[in-house]
């Protein structure tokens, strides 16, 4: 979508769109997950896995979007770093009680960037397997 001719500006835009994709997907998935947890007889044991599933599915989509827009793995990694920093800042400010240990937090935060890279790799694989169309018009 963004041209490589624009260079830096297009990569920044792709990085920002890649960082916004997990937030948008999370806003969509959290009410669905809340309904699932509400109707579950024991929702406490499922809160952490569902939260991490939403986080990583959003991260994969963000890496996919960043790679789609810029055709660069660097934008996917930068988007992952931006989302990791944002979540780290928000979780530090809000704090709260958690079922995870401090080592679990570190692992959860560190795994966001590989999830972005996985999304970029998925985009790369689907891009290379897509058959190219011949855009030439046939003469009659």
Secondary structure, 3 states (H helix, E strand, C coil): CCCCCCCHHHHHHHHHHHHHHHHHHHHHHHHHHHHHHHCCCCHHHCHHHHHHHHHHHHHHHHHHHHHHHHCCHHHHHHHHHHHHHHHHHHHHHHCCCCCCCHHHHHHHHHHHHHHHHHHHHHHHHHHHHCCCCCCCCCCC
